[in-house]
C-alpha cells in the first residue's frame, strides 16, 4: 500500500504465468493490484501473455480463481480513460516529485520460482 501512496506510476516486469500451484503468488498479485487500484496508481505491467491468460486454473474451483477474475476486470478498468484521468488529477495535486527503484525478491516460500525475480519501479516526473 505504501508504494501506491508514494508513487503515481508503477512498472512491474517479469510477471510469470501463474497456475494453482502458485496460489501464494496469485494472492499477492491480487492484493497488489487491489492496493494500486485503491490508490489510483497508473500501473504498467510487462506480461508474457495477455492479462486474461496469465492465470491458468485448469477448471479448478478455488477462491483465487474468482478473485483473479475480479482483478482482471480491475486491470481493464485501470486502463480506461476515466481511471487514468483520476490518476492524473492525483498527480497534479501533489507538490514534490519522487523517484525511486525498488527490487522485490520472492519470499522463502517461493523456491519453485528461483531465478525469476519480479521487480517494481516507480517514477514521478517533475513539473515543468
N, CA, C and O of each residue as an XYZ file, in Angstrom:
512
protein
N       0.828     -1.197      0.000
C       0.000      0.000      0.000
C       0.865      1.250      0.000
O       0.490      2.266     -0.587
N       2.016      1.185      0.652
C       2.905      2.344      0.716
C       3.381      2.724     -0.681
O       3.500      3.910     -0.991
N       3.650      1.745     -1.518
C       4.089      2.030     -2.886
C       3.016      2.862     -3.593
O       3.335      3.858     -4.243
N       1.779      2.472     -3.472
C       0.687      3.190     -4.113
C       0.460      4.577     -3.547
O      -0.009      5.465     -4.259
N       0.784      4.778     -2.281
C       0.627      6.092     -1.673
C       1.747      7.040     -2.083
O       1.551      8.255     -2.099
N       2.898      6.509     -2.408
C       4.062      7.343     -2.715
C       4.303      7.572     -4.199
O       4.900      8.580     -4.577
N       3.844      6.648     -5.052
C       4.144      6.736     -6.472
C       2.878      6.843     -7.295
O       1.861      6.229     -6.971
N       2.942      7.626     -8.362
C       1.802      7.804     -9.255
C       1.771      6.751    -10.349
O       0.702      6.336    -10.797
N       2.946      6.325    -10.773
C       3.061      5.314    -11.820
C       3.978      4.213    -11.310
O       5.045      4.492    -10.763
N       3.571      2.978    -11.487
C       4.363      1.833    -11.045
C       4.509      0.874    -12.227
O       3.531      0.518    -12.886
N       5.755      0.466    -12.477
C       6.061     -0.500    -13.525
C       6.402     -1.830    -12.869
O       7.189     -1.872    -11.923
N       5.815     -2.916    -13.363
C       6.118     -4.249    -12.861
C       6.522     -5.094    -14.058
O       5.794     -5.187    -15.047
N       7.695     -5.709    -13.954
C       8.181     -6.518    -15.067
C       8.386     -7.960    -14.629
O       8.391     -8.269    -13.437
N       8.552     -8.828    -15.604
C       8.813    -10.258    -15.373
C       7.696    -10.955    -14.605
O       7.969    -11.781    -13.733
N       6.455    -10.636    -14.914
C       5.333    -11.332    -14.276
C       5.193    -12.687    -14.956
O       4.946    -12.755    -16.160
N       5.348    -13.761    -14.198
C       5.306    -15.102    -14.809
C       3.874    -15.562    -15.068
O       2.920    -14.959    -14.575
N       3.735    -16.623    -15.838
C       2.447    -17.293    -15.957
C       2.166    -17.956    -14.616
O       3.071    -18.522    -14.002
N       0.930    -17.891    -14.162
C       0.567    -18.415    -12.845
C      -0.413    -19.570    -12.984
O      -1.245    -19.590    -13.891
N      -0.305    -20.528    -12.077
C      -1.242    -21.648    -12.024
C      -1.689    -21.811    -10.573
O      -1.256    -21.065     -9.696
N      -2.551    -22.784    -10.329
C      -2.990    -23.039     -8.955
C      -1.834    -23.539     -8.091
O      -1.946    -23.564     -6.866
N      -0.732    -23.936     -8.711
C       0.450    -24.349     -7.941
C       1.159    -23.156     -7.301
O       1.953    -23.336     -6.378
N       0.882    -21.940     -7.780
C       1.488    -20.717     -7.235
C       0.428    -19.835     -6.582
O       0.386    -18.631     -6.832
N      -0.423    -20.421     -5.751
C      -1.518    -19.654     -5.153
C      -1.006    -18.493     -4.296
O      -1.661    -17.453     -4.226
N       0.150    -18.649     -3.643
C       0.697    -17.527     -2.873
C       0.990    -16.352     -3.783
O       0.682    -15.212     -3.437
N       1.582    -16.609     -4.945
C       1.885    -15.536     -5.897
C       0.600    -14.918     -6.432
O       0.509    -13.702     -6.595
N      -0.390    -15.759     -6.703
C      -1.675    -15.267     -7.194
C      -2.300    -14.340     -6.156
O      -2.765    -13.251     -6.494
N      -2.312    -14.766     -4.898
C      -2.874    -13.934     -3.826
C      -2.138    -12.606     -3.705
O      -2.767    -11.558     -3.557
N      -0.822    -12.644     -3.768
C      -0.029    -11.413     -3.667
C      -0.302    -10.489     -4.842
O      -0.421     -9.277     -4.663
N      -0.404    -11.045     -6.040
C      -0.685    -10.238     -7.215
C      -2.053     -9.570     -7.088
O      -2.197     -8.386     -7.391
N      -3.045    -10.317     -6.647
C      -4.397     -9.778     -6.447
C      -4.358     -8.638     -5.427
O      -4.931     -7.575     -5.666
N      -3.696     -8.848     -4.309
C      -3.591     -7.824     -3.264
C      -2.859     -6.592     -3.780
O      -3.258     -5.462     -3.497
N      -1.787     -6.812     -4.535
C      -1.020     -5.702     -5.095
C      -1.884     -4.862     -6.033
O      -1.913     -3.637     -5.918
N      -2.586     -5.514     -6.958
C      -3.434     -4.784     -7.906
C      -4.539     -4.050     -7.159
O      -4.841     -2.902     -7.486
N      -5.149     -4.689     -6.158
C      -6.181     -4.022     -5.356
C      -5.634     -2.753     -4.700
O      -6.297     -1.716     -4.693
N      -4.429     -2.843     -4.152
C      -3.812     -1.688     -3.496
C      -3.544     -0.563     -4.490
O      -3.810      0.604     -4.201
N      -3.019     -0.915     -5.654
C      -2.735      0.102     -6.671
C      -4.031      0.744     -7.163
O      -4.077      1.946     -7.424
N      -5.071     -0.058     -7.288
C      -6.378      0.445     -7.715
C      -6.921      1.443     -6.699
O      -7.364      2.530     -7.067
N      -6.887      1.078     -5.437
C      -7.415      1.957     -4.380
C      -6.659      3.279     -4.311
O      -7.243      4.310     -3.977
N      -5.364      3.258     -4.624
C      -4.530      4.474     -4.581
C      -4.535      5.225     -5.912
O      -3.839      6.230     -6.055
N      -5.305      4.750     -6.877
C      -5.407      5.362     -8.204
C      -4.042      5.515     -8.882
O      -3.711      6.567     -9.428
N      -3.269      4.440     -8.829
C      -1.948      4.413     -9.440
C      -2.072      3.983    -10.897
O      -2.876      3.113    -11.233
N      -1.271      4.598    -11.751
C      -1.166      4.140    -13.141
C      -0.222      2.944    -13.112
O       0.951      3.089    -12.769
N      -0.719      1.779    -13.467
C       0.037      0.534    -13.361
C       0.414      0.037    -14.751
O      -0.448     -0.145    -15.610
N       1.709     -0.181    -14.962
C       2.211     -0.682    -16.242
C       2.811     -2.065    -15.991
O       3.755     -2.204    -15.212
N       2.263     -3.086    -16.651
C       2.689     -4.467    -16.425
C       3.375     -5.035    -17.661
O       2.923     -4.826    -18.786
N       4.468     -5.751    -17.439
C       5.121     -6.498    -18.513
C       4.739     -7.961    -18.309
O       5.137     -8.586    -17.326
N       3.961     -8.500    -19.250
C       3.435     -9.855    -19.137
C       3.914    -10.706    -20.301
O       4.247    -10.190    -21.368
N       3.944    -12.008    -20.085
C       4.309    -12.945    -21.155
C       3.136    -13.228    -22.084
O       3.325    -13.616    -23.236
N       1.921    -13.031    -21.571
C       0.689    -13.258    -22.323
C      -0.282    -12.140    -21.966
O      -0.027    -11.381    -21.031
N      -1.391    -12.025    -22.692
C      -2.413    -11.052    -22.296
C      -2.897    -11.332    -20.870
O      -2.894    -12.479    -20.423
N      -3.309    -10.291    -20.169
C      -3.693    -10.414    -18.757
C      -4.763    -11.491    -18.551
O      -4.770    -12.165    -17.521
N      -5.660    -11.655    -19.519
C      -6.722    -12.666    -19.396
C      -6.170    -14.088    -19.411
O      -6.881    -15.033    -19.069
N      -4.893    -14.247    -19.809
C      -4.325    -15.590    -19.974
C      -3.156    -15.898    -19.034
O      -2.525    -16.945    -19.181
N      -2.848    -15.022    -18.074
C      -1.661    -15.302    -17.249
C      -1.935    -16.227    -16.066
O      -0.997    -16.721    -15.441
N      -3.216    -16.468    -15.750
C      -3.538    -17.389    -14.662
C      -4.287    -18.576    -15.237
O      -5.397    -18.428    -15.749
N      -3.688    -19.749    -15.153
C      -4.289    -20.975    -15.664
C      -4.828    -21.789    -14.492
O      -4.064    -22.342    -13.702
N      -6.146    -21.854    -14.392
C      -6.761    -22.576    -13.269
C      -7.100    -24.014    -13.620
O      -7.404    -24.812    -12.733
N      -7.052    -24.355    -14.904
C      -7.370    -25.715    -15.373
C      -8.735    -26.176    -14.873
O      -8.925    -27.355    -14.577
N      -9.681    -25.248    -14.781
C     -11.045    -25.584    -14.379
C     -11.225    -25.834    -12.897
O     -12.325    -26.170    -12.459
N     -10.167    -25.677    -12.112
C     -10.289    -25.912    -10.675
C     -11.029    -24.756    -10.021
O     -10.966    -23.620    -10.491
N     -11.725    -25.053     -8.943
C     -12.557    -24.055     -8.265
C     -11.926    -23.638     -6.936
O     -12.187    -24.248     -5.899
N     -11.121    -22.628     -6.975
C     -10.542    -22.036     -5.776
C     -11.070    -20.618     -5.664
O     -11.460    -20.017     -6.665
N     -11.083    -20.077     -4.445
C     -11.496    -18.685     -4.258
C     -10.638    -17.749     -5.105
O     -11.116    -16.727     -5.598
N      -9.372    -18.109     -5.265
C      -8.448    -17.265     -6.026
C      -8.834    -17.150     -7.498
O      -8.542    -16.139     -8.138
N      -9.487    -18.179     -8.040
C      -9.922    -18.132     -9.439
C     -10.936    -17.010     -9.611
O     -10.842    -16.226    -10.556
N     -11.897    -16.928     -8.711
C     -12.916    -15.873     -8.788
C     -12.305    -14.505     -8.478
O     -12.643    -13.509     -9.118
N     -11.412    -14.464     -7.501
C     -10.746    -13.205     -7.154
C      -9.880    -12.719     -8.306
O      -9.793    -11.516     -8.552
N      -9.240    -13.644     -9.013
C      -8.395    -13.229    -10.129
C      -9.242    -12.672    -11.270
O      -8.820    -11.738    -11.952
N     -10.420    -13.227    -11.483
C     -11.326    -12.672    -12.500
C     -11.665    -11.214    -12.174
O     -11.706    -10.368    -13.067
N     -11.905    -10.929    -10.905
C     -12.175     -9.562    -10.481
C     -10.948     -8.675    -10.712
O     -11.078     -7.517    -11.108
N      -9.758     -9.227    -10.461
C      -8.512     -8.487    -10.678
C      -8.340     -8.140    -12.147
O      -7.949     -7.021    -12.479
N      -8.627     -9.082    -13.022
C      -8.542     -8.821    -14.463
C      -9.503     -7.697    -14.838
O      -9.153     -6.814    -15.621
N     -10.703     -7.727    -14.288
C     -11.672     -6.671    -14.554
C     -11.139     -5.316    -14.077
O     -11.283     -4.309    -14.770
N     -10.524     -5.297    -12.895
C      -9.933     -4.056    -12.381
C      -8.825     -3.557    -13.289
O      -8.733     -2.360    -13.559
N      -7.989     -4.458    -13.759
C      -6.893     -4.051    -14.642
C      -7.426     -3.444    -15.943
O      -6.852     -2.489    -16.465
N      -8.512     -3.995    -16.457
C      -9.123     -3.402    -17.647
C      -9.660     -2.011    -17.319
O      -9.498     -1.081    -18.109
N     -10.290     -1.868    -16.169
C     -10.790     -0.550    -15.757
C      -9.632      0.429    -15.565
O      -9.758      1.609    -15.892
N      -8.505     -0.056    -15.035
C      -7.350      0.805    -14.790
C      -6.735      1.319    -16.092
O      -5.947      2.264    -16.067
N      -7.076      0.722    -17.207
C      -6.579      1.221    -18.498
C      -7.589      2.151    -19.165
O      -7.348      2.644    -20.267
N      -8.715      2.390    -18.503
C      -9.741      3.256    -19.085
C      -9.359      4.731    -18.938
O      -8.591      5.094    -18.047
N      -9.892      5.560    -19.803
C      -9.617      6.998    -19.757
C     -10.120      7.612    -18.450
O      -9.478      8.506    -17.900
N     -11.253      7.143    -17.956
C     -11.809      7.662    -16.708
C     -10.847      7.430    -15.531
O     -10.583      8.344    -14.751
N     -10.334      6.213    -15.414
C      -9.403      5.889    -14.331
C      -8.115      6.687    -14.482
O      -7.623      7.256    -13.508
N      -7.563      6.736    -15.691
C      -6.296      7.441    -15.921
C      -6.445      8.938    -15.659
O      -5.498      9.589    -15.219
N      -7.630      9.482    -15.927
C      -7.892     10.890    -15.637
C      -7.828     11.149    -14.130
O      -7.266     12.152    -13.691
N      -8.407     10.243    -13.347
C      -8.337     10.370    -11.885
C      -6.895     10.283    -11.401
O      -6.490     11.007    -10.491
N      -6.124      9.391    -12.016
C      -4.716      9.251    -11.638
C      -3.945     10.529    -11.950
O      -3.071     10.927    -11.179
N      -4.258     11.175    -13.072
C      -3.593     12.446    -13.420
C      -3.953     13.535    -12.420
O      -3.092     14.325    -12.032
N      -5.211     13.587    -11.997
C      -5.641     14.585    -11.013
C      -4.900     14.380     -9.697
O      -4.504     15.353     -9.055
N      -4.709     13.148     -9.295
C      -3.963     12.850     -8.068
C      -2.522     13.345     -8.184
O      -1.969     13.897     -7.233
N      -1.919     13.144     -9.356
C      -0.539     13.574     -9.576
C      -0.428     15.093     -9.508
O       0.513     15.617     -8.912
N      -1.371     15.801    -10.107
C      -1.331     17.267    -10.111
C      -1.490     17.851     -8.712
O      -0.967     18.926     -8.418
N      -2.208     17.145     -7.860
C      -2.447     17.641     -6.503
C      -1.194     17.547     -5.629
O      -1.107     18.214     -4.598
N      -0.242     16.739     -6.028
C       0.977     16.559     -5.234
C       2.019     17.599     -5.606
O       2.157     17.947     -6.778
N       2.741     18.091     -4.637
C       3.701     19.172     -4.869
C       5.077     18.683     -5.313
O       5.551     19.074     -6.380
N       5.722     17.841     -4.519
C       7.112     17.465     -4.786
C       7.210     16.153     -5.552
O       6.451     15.223     -5.280
N       8.138     16.064     -6.509
C       8.326     14.816     -7.261
C       9.117     13.791     -6.442
O       9.954     14.149     -5.613
N       8.831     12.510     -6.693
C       9.548     11.417     -6.046
C       9.993     10.462     -7.138
O       9.256     10.216     -8.093
N      11.187      9.929     -7.001
C      11.673      8.951     -7.956
C      12.449      7.885     -7.204
O      13.279      8.206     -6.353
N      12.188      6.612     -7.509
C      12.893      5.522     -6.829
C      12.758      4.251     -7.637
O      11.881      4.133     -8.492
N      13.628      3.305     -7.361
C      13.522      1.964     -7.941
C      13.613      0.982     -6.788
O      14.509      1.085     -5.950
N      12.708      0.047     -6.742
C      12.632     -0.923     -5.653
C      12.711     -2.311     -6.262
O      11.982     -2.615     -7.206
N      13.582     -3.154     -5.737
C      13.678     -4.533     -6.197
C      12.992     -5.416     -5.168
O      13.375     -5.424     -3.998
N      11.982     -6.159     -5.597
C      11.279     -7.086     -4.716
C      11.765     -8.484     -5.009
O      11.743     -8.928     -6.157
N      12.197     -9.173     -3.990
C      12.720    -10.522     -4.136
C      11.674    -11.493     -3.595
O      11.088    -11.231     -2.545
N      11.422    -12.615     -4.288
C      10.435    -13.584     -3.792
C      10.782    -14.069     -2.388
O      11.950    -14.134     -2.006
N       9.749    -14.404     -1.634
C       9.963    -14.885     -0.275
C      10.485    -16.316     -0.281
O      10.539    -16.964     -1.327
N      10.867    -16.800      0.892
C      11.436    -18.143      1.013
C      10.479    -19.228      0.540
O      10.914    -20.290      0.095
N       9.188    -18.970      0.631
C       8.200    -19.953      0.199
C       8.090    -20.073     -1.305
O       7.328    -20.903     -1.801
N       8.826    -19.272     -2.034
C       8.732    -19.266     -3.483
C       9.949    -19.888     -4.142
O      10.391    -19.419     -5.190
N      10.489    -20.918     -3.556
C      11.694    -21.562     -4.079
C      11.486    -22.122     -5.482
O      12.439    -22.213     -6.256
N      10.243    -22.502     -5.823
C       9.996    -23.068     -7.150
C      10.189    -22.042     -8.253
O      10.328    -22.416     -9.417
N      10.200    -20.770     -7.921
C      10.349    -19.697     -8.905
C      11.735    -19.060     -8.831
O      11.929    -17.935     -9.293
N      12.688    -19.771     -8.257
C      14.042    -19.240     -8.109
C      14.577    -18.779     -9.465
O      14.409    -19.460    -10.477
N      15.208    -17.640     -9.468
C      15.756    -17.098    -10.696
C      14.816    -16.136    -11.392
O      15.258    -15.350    -12.231
N      13.551    -16.174    -11.075
C      12.581    -15.239    -11.645
C      12.284    -14.201    -10.578
O      11.523    -14.471     -9.648
N      12.855    -13.056    -10.693
C      12.700    -12.022     -9.674
C      11.837    -10.883    -10.201
O      12.274    -10.113    -11.056
N      10.605    -10.775     -9.687
C       9.800     -9.632    -10.101
C      10.394     -8.360     -9.514
O      10.912     -8.370     -8.397
N      10.322     -7.291    -10.249
C      10.799     -6.022     -9.720
C       9.756     -4.959     -9.970
O       8.939     -5.063    -10.885
N       9.802     -3.944     -9.145
C       8.858     -2.846     -9.240
C       9.659     -1.568     -9.285
O      10.581     -1.387     -8.491
N       9.327     -0.689    -10.189
C       9.991      0.611    -10.231
C       8.922      1.670    -10.379
O       7.950      1.480    -11.110
N       9.091      2.766     -9.700
C       8.141      3.862     -9.809
C       8.871      5.138    -10.100
O       9.996      5.327     -9.639
N       8.256      6.020    -10.853
C       8.889      7.287    -11.162
C       7.817      8.344    -11.261
O       6.775      8.136    -11.881
N       8.075      9.454    -10.658
C       7.171     10.581    -10.737
C       7.897     11.693    -11.480
O       8.942     12.151    -11.019
N       7.376     12.138    -12.613
C       8.065     13.208    -13.329
C       7.943     14.530    -12.594
O       6.925     14.808    -11.959
N       8.970     15.331    -12.681
C       8.909     16.647    -12.054
C       8.083     17.577    -12.919
O       8.009     17.417    -14.137
N       7.457     18.561    -12.267
C       6.653     19.528    -13.008
C       7.553     20.516    -13.701
O       8.529     20.992    -13.121
N       7.236     20.822    -14.920
C       7.998     21.822    -15.687
C       7.122     22.984    -16.049
O       7.582     23.926    -16.693
